[in-house]
Amino acid sequence: MELLPSAAYPTVKHFVFRHGLVGLPDLREFRLEVFAGLAGVAWYLRGSDGAGASFEFLLLNPAPFFPNYRPVIPKSDLELLELPSQADAAILVIATVPDDFRQMTANLRAPVVLNVTRGLGRQVILPSDEYAIRAPVFRTEAVPGGLR
């Protein structure tokens, strides 16, 4: 299963998150922009709240970093995104980058799911605790892809 189909690698695209992001329910309009020429790997998700505050998140294609990551997106979330099946979704994860980027983590439990064709996005909280909220992106030991 390819988490982000090659046809879905946008360089810059506008997305509407009808329900905002977790903790930011009023933030609904975003631009997805390729990070430093890393199309297919990393993007910035940029938005503003209309009151002057700007927000920026780093999104990663989890496949290169967590090869065993296979989230099951609930059907209700796919329906809200107007997606006929999970195979039509682009699934990315939010990364947290500290001063020492080697300590970067990714939230595998609440992926960002995109309908690239319709420009819709949703952060989905997976019903299982199978995946970590702060999974190390760069590992020194062999650990199954982001599993707790």
MDAnalysis code that builds the backbone (N, CA, C; Angstrom):
import MDAnalysis as mda
import numpy as np

u = mda.Universe.empty(444, n_residues=148, atom_resindex=np.repeat(np.arange(148), 3), trajectory=True)
u.add_TopologyAttr("name", ["N", "CA", "C"] * 148)
u.add_TopologyAttr("resid", np.arange(1, 149))
u.add_TopologyAttr("resname", ["MET", "GLU", "LEU", "LEU", "PRO", "SER", "ALA", "ALA", "TYR", "PRO", "THR", "VAL", "LYS", "HIS", "PHE", "VAL", "PHE", "ARG", "HIS", "GLY", "LEU", "VAL", "GLY", "LEU", "PRO", "ASP", "LEU", "ARG", "GLU", "PHE", "ARG", "LEU", "GLU", "VAL", "PHE", "ALA", "GLY", "LEU", "ALA", "GLY", "VAL", "ALA", "TRP", "TYR", "LEU", "ARG", "GLY", "SER", "ASP", "GLY", "ALA", "GLY", "ALA", "SER", "PHE", "GLU", "PHE", "LEU", "LEU", "LEU", "ASN", "PRO", "ALA", "PRO", "PHE", "PHE", "PRO", "ASN", "TYR", "ARG", "PRO", "VAL", "ILE", "PRO", "LYS", "SER", "ASP", "LEU", "GLU", "LEU", "LEU", "GLU", "LEU", "PRO", "SER", "GLN", "ALA", "ASP", "ALA", "ALA", "ILE", "LEU", "VAL", "ILE", "ALA", "THR", "VAL", "PRO", "ASP", "ASP", "PHE", "ARG", "GLN", "MET", "THR", "ALA", "ASN", "LEU", "ARG", "ALA", "PRO", "VAL", "VAL", "LEU", "ASN", "VAL", "THR", "ARG", "GLY", "LEU", "GLY", "ARG", "GLN", "VAL", "ILE", "LEU", "PRO", "SER", "ASP", "GLU", "TYR", "ALA", "ILE", "ARG", "ALA", "PRO", "VAL", "PHE", "ARG", "THR", "GLU", "ALA", "VAL", "PRO", "GLY", "GLY", "LEU", "ARG"])
u.atoms.positions = np.array([
    [0.855, -1.180, 0.000],
    [0.000, 0.000, 0.000],
    [0.890, 1.228, 0.000],
    [0.704, 2.085, -0.962],
    [1.447, 3.341, -1.034],
    [0.639, 4.397, -0.298],
    [1.229, 5.012, 0.732],
    [0.473, 5.949, 1.551],
    [0.204, 7.263, 0.846],
    [1.071, 7.664, -0.051],
    [0.827, 8.879, -0.823],
    [1.079, 8.530, -2.284],
    [0.027, 8.297, -3.054],
    [0.208, 7.909, -4.456],
    [1.043, 8.935, -5.206],
    [1.885, 8.467, -6.118],
    [2.800, 9.366, -6.831],
    [2.056, 10.483, -7.550],
    [0.854, 10.225, -8.016],
    [0.070, 11.264, -8.683],
    [-0.395, 12.338, -7.705],
    [-0.296, 12.060, -6.409],
    [-0.815, 12.981, -5.396],
    [0.268, 13.855, -4.789],
    [1.420, 13.963, -5.406],
    [2.494, 14.782, -4.854],
    [2.304, 16.238, -5.257],
    [1.512, 16.983, -4.530],
    [1.322, 18.385, -4.912],
    [2.546, 19.217, -4.551],
    [2.840, 20.228, -5.353],
    [3.914, 21.149, -4.993],
    [3.343, 22.266, -4.126],
    [2.216, 22.832, -4.529],
    [1.484, 23.796, -3.705],
    [0.012, 23.542, -3.965],
    [-0.751, 23.406, -2.900],
    [-2.175, 23.138, -3.071],
    [-2.921, 23.686, -1.873],
    [-4.115, 24.178, -2.113],
    [-4.987, 24.694, -1.062],
    [-5.865, 23.557, -0.549],
    [-6.007, 23.463, 0.773],
    [-6.861, 22.445, 1.391],
    [-7.777, 23.087, 2.418],
    [-8.983, 22.572, 2.493],
    [-9.943, 22.978, 3.517],
    [-10.083, 21.818, 4.500],
    [-9.885, 22.124, 5.772],
    [-10.095, 21.178, 6.858],
    [-11.382, 21.629, 7.543],
    [-12.485, 21.035, 7.190],
    [-13.798, 21.480, 7.672],
    [-13.917, 21.467, 9.191],
    [-13.152, 20.610, 9.844],
    [-13.202, 20.482, 11.301],
    [-11.907, 20.956, 11.952],
    [-11.072, 21.679, 11.206],
    [-9.813, 22.162, 11.747],
    [-8.860, 21.021, 12.055],
    [-7.859, 21.330, 12.856],
    [-6.904, 20.329, 13.327],
    [-7.165, 20.083, 14.808],
    [-6.650, 18.987, 15.314],
    [-6.786, 18.687, 16.735],
    [-6.193, 19.848, 17.530],
    [-6.978, 20.425, 18.409],
    [-6.525, 21.564, 19.213],
    [-6.684, 22.912, 18.529],
    [-6.971, 22.912, 17.238],
    [-7.150, 24.155, 16.475],
    [-8.398, 24.021, 15.589],
    [-9.564, 23.880, 16.195],
    [-10.771, 23.612, 15.410],
    [-11.198, 24.740, 14.478],
    [-10.768, 25.972, 14.766],
    [-11.164, 27.097, 13.916],
    [-10.202, 27.360, 12.764],
    [-9.100, 26.652, 12.726],
    [-8.110, 26.808, 11.660],
    [-8.488, 25.840, 10.538],
    [-9.024, 26.374, 9.441],
    [-9.602, 25.491, 8.431],
    [-9.024, 25.635, 7.036],
    [-8.337, 26.715, 6.753],
    [-7.797, 26.948, 5.405],
    [-6.275, 26.795, 5.452],
    [-5.740, 25.948, 4.569],
    [-4.305, 25.664, 4.571],
    [-3.748, 25.626, 3.161],
    [-2.457, 25.885, 3.097],
    [-1.693, 25.661, 1.869],
    [-0.680, 24.573, 2.167],
    [-0.581, 23.607, 1.280],
    [0.407, 22.546, 1.384],
    [1.512, 22.873, 0.394],
    [2.735, 23.029, 0.895],
    [3.871, 23.423, 0.051],
    [5.029, 22.458, 0.268],
    [5.659, 22.072, -0.816],
    [6.807, 21.164, -0.727],
    [7.896, 21.791, 0.124],
    [8.467, 21.003, 1.012],
    [9.552, 21.443, 1.883],
    [10.886, 21.227, 1.185],
    [11.622, 22.298, 0.966],
    [13.009, 22.266, 0.464],
    [13.211, 21.317, -0.714],
    [12.276, 21.299, -1.647],
    [12.442, 20.466, -2.835],
    [12.267, 18.975, -2.589],
    [11.726, 18.601, -1.446],
    [11.564, 17.180, -1.122],
    [10.159, 16.682, -1.478],
    [9.752, 16.895, -2.722],
    [8.435, 16.439, -3.172],
    [8.318, 14.946, -2.931],
    [7.188, 14.545, -2.397],
    [6.960, 13.143, -2.111],
    [7.451, 12.710, -0.746],
    [8.170, 13.608, -0.041],
    [8.721, 13.254, 1.277],
    [8.247, 14.204, 2.367],
    [8.346, 15.517, 2.133],
    [8.032, 16.478, 3.198],
    [7.356, 17.722, 2.635],
    [6.413, 18.244, 3.426],
    [5.658, 19.436, 3.052],
    [5.465, 20.325, 4.270],
    [5.245, 21.610, 4.011],
    [4.757, 22.520, 5.037],
    [3.249, 22.613, 4.866],
    [2.536, 22.573, 5.966],
    [1.110, 22.854, 5.972],
    [0.980, 24.194, 6.666],
    [0.604, 25.233, 5.898],
    [0.569, 26.590, 6.431],
    [-0.856, 27.111, 6.435],
    [-1.198, 27.753, 7.555],
    [-2.524, 28.331, 7.664],
    [-2.519, 29.515, 8.596],
    [-3.613, 30.277, 8.568],
    [-3.761, 31.392, 9.503],
    [-5.196, 31.383, 10.012],
    [-5.372, 31.974, 11.177],
    [-6.696, 31.929, 11.812],
    [-7.588, 33.107, 11.454],
    [-7.144, 33.993, 10.583],
    [-7.943, 35.149, 10.203],
    [-7.790, 36.312, 11.160],
    [-7.205, 36.070, 12.333],
    [-6.993, 37.133, 13.321],
    [-5.517, 37.531, 13.372],
    [-4.759, 37.091, 12.382],
    [-3.360, 37.478, 12.315],
    [-2.373, 36.421, 12.770],
    [-2.829, 35.372, 13.426],
    [-1.925, 34.312, 13.874],
    [-1.704, 33.320, 12.735],
    [-0.434, 32.984, 12.508],
    [-0.081, 32.010, 11.478],
    [0.409, 30.732, 12.128],
    [0.158, 29.629, 11.445],
    [0.568, 28.321, 11.930],
    [1.269, 27.582, 10.804],
    [2.268, 26.803, 11.166],
    [3.019, 26.039, 10.180],
    [3.363, 24.686, 10.784],
    [3.105, 23.640, 10.025],
    [3.384, 22.284, 10.461],
    [4.219, 21.599, 9.390],
    [5.121, 20.738, 9.822],
    [5.882, 19.926, 8.885],
    [5.171, 18.586, 8.769],
    [4.811, 18.222, 7.538],
    [4.175, 16.936, 7.273],
    [5.151, 16.033, 6.537],
    [5.131, 14.763, 6.890],
    [6.000, 13.783, 6.247],
    [5.182, 12.679, 5.605],
    [5.677, 12.191, 4.476],
    [5.180, 10.939, 3.937],
    [5.779, 9.872, 4.851],
    [4.962, 9.111, 5.576],
    [5.530, 8.171, 6.540],
    [6.251, 6.980, 5.914],
    [5.988, 6.653, 4.669],
    [6.536, 5.435, 4.055],
    [8.062, 5.318, 4.151],
    [8.849, 6.372, 3.854],
    [10.302, 6.208, 3.935],
    [10.827, 6.027, 5.364],
    [10.097, 6.523, 6.332],
    [10.560, 6.512, 7.716],
    [9.950, 5.383, 8.550],
    [8.739, 4.996, 8.202],
    [7.994, 3.978, 8.952],
    [7.395, 2.976, 7.957],
    [8.221, 2.111, 7.390],
    [7.742, 1.228, 6.313],
    [6.625, 0.278, 6.725],
    [6.462, 0.023, 8.009],
    [5.394, -0.874, 8.460],
    [4.139, -0.136, 8.915],
    [4.093, 1.168, 8.684],
    [2.940, 1.974, 9.096],
    [1.780, 1.699, 8.151],
    [0.710, 1.145, 8.689],
    [-0.472, 0.802, 7.906],
    [-1.734, 1.184, 8.677],
    [-1.980, 2.478, 8.820],
    [-3.175, 2.876, 9.572],
    [-4.443, 2.501, 8.814],
    [-5.467, 2.197, 9.573],
    [-6.782, 1.955, 8.977],
    [-7.637, 3.174, 9.308],
    [-7.987, 3.917, 8.273],
    [-8.773, 5.135, 8.454],
    [-10.248, 4.743, 8.546],
    [-10.924, 5.161, 9.618],
    [-12.343, 4.812, 9.763],
    [-13.173, 5.294, 8.567],
    [-14.142, 4.480, 8.210],
    [-15.001, 4.790, 7.064],
    [-15.682, 6.146, 7.229],
    [-16.067, 6.486, 8.454],
    [-16.741, 7.773, 8.681],
    [-15.835, 8.949, 8.307],
    [-14.534, 8.827, 8.564],
    [-13.596, 9.887, 8.193],
    [-13.423, 9.956, 6.683],
    [-13.366, 8.804, 6.035],
    [-13.255, 8.785, 4.572],
    [-14.482, 9.450, 3.944],
    [-15.656, 9.189, 4.508],
    [-16.880, 9.801, 3.987],
    [-16.857, 11.315, 4.146],
    [-16.377, 11.807, 5.291],
    [-16.283, 13.261, 5.501],
    [-15.334, 13.913, 4.494],
    [-14.361, 13.142, 4.031],
    [-13.402, 13.650, 3.047],
    [-13.847, 13.377, 1.608],
    [-15.042, 12.803, 1.465],
    [-15.587, 12.477, 0.146],
    [-14.673, 11.528, -0.620],
    [-14.091, 10.578, 0.112],
    [-13.214, 9.580, -0.488],
    [-13.953, 8.243, -0.577],
    [-13.961, 7.618, -1.763],
    [-14.645, 6.333, -1.890],
    [-13.947, 5.203, -1.131],
    [-12.628, 5.296, -0.970],
    [-11.896, 4.261, -0.243],
    [-10.581, 4.850, 0.282],
    [-9.967, 4.130, 1.191],
    [-8.680, 4.578, 1.745],
    [-7.599, 4.616, 0.663],
    [-7.721, 3.779, -0.346],
    [-6.739, 3.755, -1.428],
    [-6.675, 5.096, -2.168],
    [-7.741, 5.895, -2.069],
    [-7.787, 7.193, -2.744],
    [-7.246, 8.329, -1.875],
    [-6.859, 8.022, -0.657],
    [-6.401, 9.045, 0.291],
    [-4.882, 9.208, 0.244],
    [-4.441, 10.415, 0.513],
    [-3.028, 10.684, 0.781],
    [-2.914, 10.784, 2.299],
    [-2.010, 10.005, 2.889],
    [-1.867, 9.962, 4.338],
    [-0.488, 10.477, 4.715],
    [-0.473, 11.559, 5.493],
    [0.773, 12.174, 5.952],
    [0.753, 12.247, 7.471],
    [1.916, 12.480, 8.067],
    [1.994, 12.594, 9.526],
    [2.654, 13.919, 9.897],
    [2.228, 14.476, 11.024],
    [2.797, 15.732, 11.512],
    [4.082, 15.429, 12.274],
    [5.134, 16.134, 11.920],
    [6.428, 15.969, 12.583],
    [6.669, 17.116, 13.555],
    [7.340, 16.805, 14.640],
    [7.795, 17.808, 15.599],
    [9.303, 17.837, 15.506],
    [9.849, 19.035, 15.214],
    [11.284, 19.160, 14.983],
    [11.901, 20.016, 16.087],
    [12.659, 19.393, 17.006],
    [13.335, 20.157, 18.054],
    [14.619, 20.786, 17.507],
    [15.342, 21.497, 18.355],
    [16.597, 22.127, 17.923],
    [17.544, 21.111, 17.292],
    [17.652, 19.939, 17.885],
    [18.459, 18.866, 17.306],
    [17.529, 18.032, 16.424],
    [17.559, 18.287, 15.128],
    [16.614, 17.655, 14.208],
    [16.685, 16.128, 14.253],
    [17.801, 15.578, 14.735],
    [17.926, 14.118, 14.827],
    [16.963, 13.530, 15.858],
    [16.391, 14.401, 16.684],
    [15.416, 13.969, 17.692],
    [13.965, 14.167, 17.217],
    [13.794, 14.409, 15.919],
    [12.473, 14.634, 15.343],
    [11.558, 13.442, 15.615],
    [10.289, 13.752, 15.905],
    [9.283, 12.707, 16.092],
    [8.112, 12.957, 15.155],
    [7.322, 11.914, 14.957],
    [6.126, 12.019, 14.118],
    [4.936, 11.458, 14.879],
    [3.802, 12.102, 14.690],
    [2.562, 11.654, 15.319],
    [1.894, 10.646, 14.383],
    [2.080, 9.367, 14.700],
    [1.501, 8.314, 13.872],
    [0.064, 7.982, 14.282],
    [-0.327, 8.411, 15.457],
    [-1.677, 8.102, 15.932],
    [-2.723, 9.053, 15.357],
    [-2.308, 10.231, 14.900],
    [-3.273, 11.199, 14.364],
    [-2.784, 11.719, 13.004],
    [-2.842, 10.858, 11.971],
    [-2.359, 11.284, 10.656],
    [-3.257, 12.354, 10.023],
    [-2.687, 13.060, 9.087],
    [-3.433, 14.014, 8.264],
    [-3.806, 13.264, 6.990],
    [-5.100, 13.194, 6.734],
    [-5.604, 12.468, 5.570],
    [-6.132, 13.492, 4.576],
    [-5.704, 13.359, 3.322],
    [-6.052, 14.341, 2.295],
    [-6.799, 13.708, 1.136],
    [-7.783, 14.440, 0.656],
    [-8.401, 14.157, -0.628],
    [-7.793, 15.196, -1.562],
    [-6.758, 14.802, -2.271],
    [-6.005, 15.747, -3.097],
    [-6.863, 16.287, -4.232],
    [-7.717, 15.465, -4.794],
    [-8.573, 15.884, -5.908],
    [-9.562, 16.971, -5.497],
    [-10.181, 16.821, -4.341],
    [-11.202, 17.770, -3.878],
    [-10.640, 18.876, -2.995],
    [-9.353, 18.777, -2.595],
    [-8.772, 19.807, -1.747],
    [-9.317, 19.774, -0.326],
    [-9.612, 18.575, 0.172],
    [-10.133, 18.427, 1.524],
    [-9.115, 17.706, 2.402],
    [-9.047, 18.109, 3.674],
    [-8.139, 17.461, 4.608],
    [-8.800, 17.246, 5.950],
    [-8.251, 16.312, 6.695],
    [-8.774, 16.009, 8.031],
    [-7.668, 15.341, 8.834],
    [-7.516, 15.770, 10.073],
    [-6.630, 15.054, 10.972],
    [-7.475, 14.001, 11.666],
    [-7.066, 12.757, 11.545],
    [-7.835, 11.626, 12.059],
    [-7.124, 11.054, 13.283],
    [-7.858, 10.939, 14.369],
    [-7.312, 10.267, 15.548],
    [-7.700, 8.804, 15.431],
    [-6.696, 7.947, 15.266],
    [-6.951, 6.526, 15.093],
    [-7.525, 5.935, 16.382],
    [-8.496, 5.038, 16.262],
    [-9.146, 4.496, 17.455],
    [-8.268, 3.549, 18.277],
    [-7.193, 3.065, 17.698],
    [-6.305, 2.131, 18.395],
    [-5.063, 2.866, 18.893],
    [-4.467, 2.385, 19.989],
    [-3.215, 2.984, 20.462],
    [-2.010, 2.217, 19.929],
    [-2.206, 1.535, 18.813],
    [-1.136, 0.748, 18.185],
    [0.045, 1.631, 17.773],
    [-0.231, 2.867, 17.385],
    [0.816, 3.758, 16.897],
    [1.129, 4.848, 17.910],
    [2.395, 5.249, 17.929],
    [2.878, 6.240, 18.894],
    [2.517, 7.660, 18.468],
    [2.369, 8.510, 19.472],
    [2.145, 9.929, 19.225],
    [3.482, 10.619, 18.927],
    [4.557, 10.127, 19.517],
    [5.898, 10.700, 19.315],
    [6.869, 9.610, 18.874],
    [6.686, 9.124, 17.664],
    [7.562, 8.076, 17.122],
    [8.835, 8.715, 16.577],
    [10.012, 8.274, 17.030],
    [11.261, 8.833, 16.500],
    [11.360, 8.613, 14.986],
    [11.670, 9.674, 14.256],
    [11.788, 9.588, 12.799],
    [13.113, 8.949, 12.417],
    [14.182, 9.335, 13.098],
    [15.505, 8.786, 12.815],
    [15.859, 7.807, 13.923],
    [16.025, 6.555, 13.569],
    [16.274, 5.508, 14.556],
    [17.686, 4.963, 14.406],
    [18.229, 4.532, 15.518],
    [19.525, 3.877, 15.475],
    [19.369, 2.369, 15.630],
    [18.250, 1.916, 16.205],
    [17.994, 0.497, 16.353],
    [16.829, 0.094, 15.448],
    [16.764, -1.166, 15.127],
    [15.689, -1.660, 14.258],
    [14.435, -1.867, 15.109],
    [13.422, -1.078, 14.796],
    [12.138, -1.166, 15.488],
    [11.078, -1.179, 14.396],
    [10.080, -2.049, 14.489],
    [9.022, -2.028, 13.474],
    [8.476, -0.615, 13.297],
    [8.210, -0.250, 12.052],
    [7.823, 1.102, 11.662],
    [6.869, 1.848, 12.546],
    [7.389, 2.453, 13.588],
    [6.615, 3.342, 14.422],
    [5.691, 2.652, 15.405],
    [5.741, 1.334, 15.461],
    [4.872, 0.645, 16.408],
    [5.352, 0.892, 17.817],
    [4.439, 0.948, 18.743],
    [4.782, 1.235, 20.137],
    [5.605, 0.139, 20.731],
])
